[in-house]
Amino acid sequence: MSGLFSRLDGVDLPLPGSVTGLSDFRQQSELFSLVFPADNIFGVPGGAYDSVTDGYWLALAPLHPGQYTLSFGASASGTPLVYPSFGLVQTYKITVAAAVPEPGTWLMLMVGLAGAVLMATVRTRHRSR
């Protein structure tokens, strides 16, 4: 794998100080059995196949509300005559909406404000006597 990149709005994502490159984010699973039903979308005969997962995983810091373009990709040399070289660029359009409190949060806020106003009213009346 070469030319590995990750960009947000065309700018390379910064890496933590302890990371030497995006290849540090590669994760692989142990060998496991993947079972395909007889009529599957891949067109392979039904049955169990040995399999692994292999990929690169990144986490983004929270983004401010707005629209973003996240892209990442790489190229691979392949195995001549069996698997040709290839490149992959994956792009996502991300929309981050402003946070909206849930109804339960609004209810707790209103009850808390009502309680604070009630306490202030009771104290004022108690002091005036």
VOBA-1610 file (N, C-alpha, C; in pm, whole numbers, padded with zeros to 5 digits, always signed):
BEGIN
Met+00086-00116+00000Met+00000+00000+00000Met+00091+00122+00000Ser+00062+00217-00088Ser+00141+00339-00092Ser+00051+00458-00120Gly+00102+00577-00097Gly+00026+00697-00122Gly-00097+00712-00036Leu-00097+00652+00082Leu-00211+00657+00172Leu-00235+00802+00215Phe-00359+00849+00205Phe-00390+00986+00245Phe-00529+00996+00305Ser-00551+01100+00385Ser-00683+01134+00438Ser-00689+01286+00444Arg-00797+01342+00389Arg-00810+01488+00379Arg-00951+01531+00416Leu-00957+01644+00481Leu-01085+01709+00511Leu-01084+01843+00440Asp-01177+01861+00348Asp-01184+01981+00264Asp-01052+02008+00193Gly-00989+01902+00145Gly-00866+01915+00067Gly-00739+01933+00149Val-00749+01936+00282Val-00634+01956+00369Val-00602+01825+00440Asp-00476+01783+00435Asp-00436+01659+00503Asp-00474+01666+00650Leu-00533+01557+00702Leu-00568+01553+00844Leu-00440+01544+00927Pro-00431+01623+01035Pro-00312+01615+01119Pro-00307+01482+01194Leu-00188+01431+01214Leu-00170+01305+01285Leu-00122+01332+01427Pro-00164+01249+01522Pro-00112+01263+01659Pro+00040+01252+01660Gly+00106+01313+01757Gly+00251+01315+01764Gly+00318+01178+01765Ser+00252+01078+01823Ser+00314+00945+01835Ser+00298+00862+01707Val+00227+00913+01607Val+00198+00838+01485Val+00298+00876+01376Thr+00354+00774+01311Thr+00452+00801+01206Thr+00388+00815+01068Gly+00266+00763+01050Gly+00196+00772+00923Gly+00062+00703+00933Leu-00020+00717+00829Leu-00152+00656+00831Leu-00148+00504+00838Ser-00037+00444+00797Ser-00026+00298+00805Ser-00032+00249+00950Asp-00007+00337+01047Asp-00019+00300+01188Asp-00163+00269+01227Phe-00259+00311+01145Phe-00401+00290+01176Phe-00457+00163+01115Arg-00372+00078+01060Arg-00419-00046+00998Arg-00461-00145+01106Gln-00577-00207+01085Gln-00629-00307+01177Gln-00663-00433+01097Gln-00623-00549+01149Gln-00653-00677+01086Gln-00715-00770+01189Ser-00810-00850+01143Ser-00873-00947+01234Ser-00800-01080+01226Glu-00836-01166+01318Glu-00794-01305+01312Glu-00875-01373+01201Leu-00831-01487+01157Leu-00904-01565+01057Leu-01038-01608+01117Phe-01147-01591+01041Phe-01278-01635+01086Phe-01354-01697+00970Ser-01462-01766+01001Ser-01542-01834+00899Ser-01657-01743+00858Leu-01667-01716+00729Leu-01774-01633+00674Leu-01865-01726+00594Val-01993-01730+00629Val-02088-01822+00566Val-02178-01746+00469Phe-02178-01791+00342Phe-02264-01733+00240Phe-02383-01824+00217Pro-02504-01767+00204Pro-02619-01850+00168Pro-02607-01892+00021Ala-02686-01989-00019Ala-02679-02041-00156Ala-02706-01932-00260Asp-02802-01845-00235Asp-02839-01740-00331Asp-02788-01606-00277Asn-02659-01578-00297Asn-02601-01455-00242Asn-02568-01355-00352Ile-02549-01230-00314Ile-02527-01123-00413Ile-02389-01130-00479Phe-02297-01209-00424Phe-02163-01218-00482Phe-02153-01326-00590Gly-02253-01412-00599Gly-02253-01516-00701Gly-02158-01631-00672Val-02110-01643-00548Val-02023-01754-00513Val-02109-01868-00459Pro-02061-01991-00470Pro-02137-02103-00414Pro-02157-02085-00264Gly-02275-02121-00215Gly-02303-02111-00073Gly-02209-02199+00007Gly-02180-02157+00129Gly-02093-02235+00215Gly-02004-02146+00299Ala-01915-02207+00374Ala-01825-02135+00465Ala-01691-02110+00396Tyr-01639-01990+00415Tyr-01511-01951+00357Tyr-01424-01889+00467Asp-01294-01918+00463Asp-01202-01851+00554Asp-01192-01706+00513Ser-01191-01615+00612Ser-01190-01473+00581Ser-01117-01394+00688Val-01081-01273+00654Val-01025-01177+00749Val-01081-01039+00715Thr-01075-00948+00811Thr-01102-00808+00782Thr-00969-00735+00787Asp-00955-00635+00705Asp-00830-00562+00696Asp-00864-00421+00650Gly-00826-00322+00727Gly-00859-00185+00687Gly-00788-00083+00774Tyr-00812+00040+00741Tyr-00754+00153+00813Tyr-00867+00229+00879Trp-00850+00262+01007Trp-00955+00325+01085Trp-00906+00456+01141Leu-00979+00562+01113Leu-00947+00694+01164Leu-01068+00749+01239Ala-01043+00834+01336Ala-01150+00903+01407Ala-01127+01053+01393Leu-01233+01125+01364Leu-01223+01270+01351Leu-01260+01336+01483Ala-01196+01449+01510Ala-01238+01532+01623Ala-01376+01588+01589Pro-01455+01624+01690Pro-01588+01681+01661Pro-01576+01801+01566Leu-01666+01807+01472Leu-01667+01914+01373Leu-01775+02017+01406His-01749+02142+01373His-01850+02246+01390His-01960+02226+01286Pro-02080+02274+01314Pro-02187+02261+01214Pro-02144+02318+01079Gly-02179+02249+00972Gly-02144+02292+00837Gly-02131+02173+00745Gln-02083+02198+00625Gln-02064+02093+00526Gln-01916+02070+00502Tyr-01878+01943+00489Tyr-01739+01905+00474Tyr-01726+01798+00366Thr-01605+01787+00311Thr-01573+01679+00219Thr-01458+01601+00279Leu-01482+01475+00310Leu-01380+01386+00365Leu-01339+01290+00255Ser-01210+01282+00227Ser-01164+01187+00127Ser-01040+01114+00178Phe-01029+00990+00136Phe-00912+00910+00171Phe-00888+00811+00060Gly-00765+00763+00052Gly-00734+00668-00053Gly-00590+00622-00047Ala-00555+00539-00145Ala-00421+00483-00154Ala-00410+00411-00288Ser-00292+00359-00314Ser-00273+00273-00430Ser-00201+00147-00383Ala-00222+00040-00455Ala-00160-00088-00421Ala-00095-00144-00546Ser+00018-00209-00527Ser+00093-00261-00642Ser+00035-00389-00698Gly-00037-00466-00619Gly-00095-00590-00668Gly+00010-00697-00694Thr-00032-00808-00748Thr+00057-00918-00786Thr+00048-00932-00937Pro+00154-00903-01010Pro+00147-00909-01156Pro+00090-01041-01207Leu+00009-01034-01309Leu-00057-01146-01377Leu-00171-01207-01297Val-00181-01175-01169Val-00291-01229-01089Val-00385-01116-01047Tyr-00331-01020-00974Tyr-00409-00905-00930Tyr-00339-00780-00980Pro-00404-00701-01064Pro-00338-00582-01118Pro-00326-00472-01012Ser-00235-00380-01036Ser-00224-00263-00948Ser-00354-00184-00955Phe-00384-00116-00847Phe-00507-00036-00846Phe-00491+00080-00748Gly-00576+00178-00764Gly-00585+00291-00673Gly-00729+00308-00630Leu-00747+00365-00514Leu-00882+00386-00462Leu-00887+00521-00394Val-00987+00599-00428Val-01014+00725-00358Val-01161+00721-00320Gln-01189+00734-00192Gln-01326+00734-00141Gln-01356+00873-00088Thr-01468+00932-00131Thr-01504+01067-00090Thr-01643+01065-00028Tyr-01655+01133+00085Tyr-01783+01146+00155Tyr-01816+01293+00169Lys-01942+01328+00145Lys-01994+01461+00173Lys-02062+01452+00309Ile-02014+01531+00404Ile-02064+01524+00541Ile-02133+01655+00576Thr-02252+01647+00632Thr-02322+01764+00684Thr-02336+01747+00835Val-02281+01840+00910Val-02290+01839+01056Val-02395+01941+01095Ala-02502+01895+01157Ala-02610+01984+01200Ala-02582+02035+01340Ala-02637+02151+01371Ala-02624+02206+01506Ala-02698+02114+01603Ala-02643+02100+01721Ala-02705+02014+01822Ala-02838+02074+01868Val-02941+01990+01876Val-03072+02033+01924Val-03104+01947+02046Pro-03129+02012+02160Pro-03159+01934+02281Pro-03284+01848+02262Glu-03284+01733+02328Glu-03400+01645+02325Glu-03511+01703+02412Pro-03636+01661+02389Pro-03748+01715+02469Pro-03728+01696+02620Gly-03671+01583+02660Gly-03647+01560+02803Gly-03551+01662+02862Thr-03454+01704+02783Thr-03359+01806+02829Thr-03430+01939+02849Trp-03517+01975+02753Trp-03593+02100+02767Trp-03681+02094+02893Leu-03743+01979+02917Leu-03829+01964+03034Leu-03749+01984+03162Met-03632+01920+03171Met-03549+01937+03292Met-03507+02082+03309Leu-03475+02150+03199Leu-03436+02291+03206Leu-03551+02375+03258Met-03671+02353+03207Met-03788+02431+03251Met-03821+02404+03398Val-03815+02278+03439Val-03841+02245+03579Val-03736+02310+03669Gly-03611+02307+03626Gly-03504+02370+03704Gly-03522+02521+03715Leu-03559+02585+03604Leu-03582+02730+03607Leu-03703+02764+03693Ala-03809+02686+03680Ala-03929+02709+03762Ala-03895+02692+03910Gly-03813+02591+03943Gly-03772+02571+04082Gly-03689+02687+04133Ala-03599+02740+04050Ala-03516+02853+04092Ala-03600+02977+04114Val-03697+03003+04025Val-03787+03119+04041Val-03871+03102+04166Leu-03923+02984+04191Leu-04004+02957+04310Leu-03922+02980+04437Met-03799+02931+04441Met-03714+02951+04559Met-03685+03098+04581Ala-03658+03172+04473Ala-03630+03315+04486Ala-03753+03389+04537Thr-03872+03350+04490Thr-03997+03414+04535Thr-04021+03385+04682Val-04002+03260+04724Val-04022+03222+04864Val-03924+03297+04954Arg-03798+03308+04915Arg-03699+03382+04995Arg-03736+03528+05007Thr-03779+03589+04897Thr-03817+03731+04899Thr-03934+03754+04993Arg-04035+03669+04987Arg-04153+03684+05075Arg-04115+03657+05220His-04026+03559+05241His-03985+03526+05378His-03905+03639+05439Arg-03820+03706+05363Arg-03739+03819+05413Arg-03825+03941+05442Ser-03932+03961+05365Ser-04014+04082+05381Ser-04105+04074+05503Arg-04116+03961+05565Arg-04204+03949+05684Arg-04135+03990+05808
//
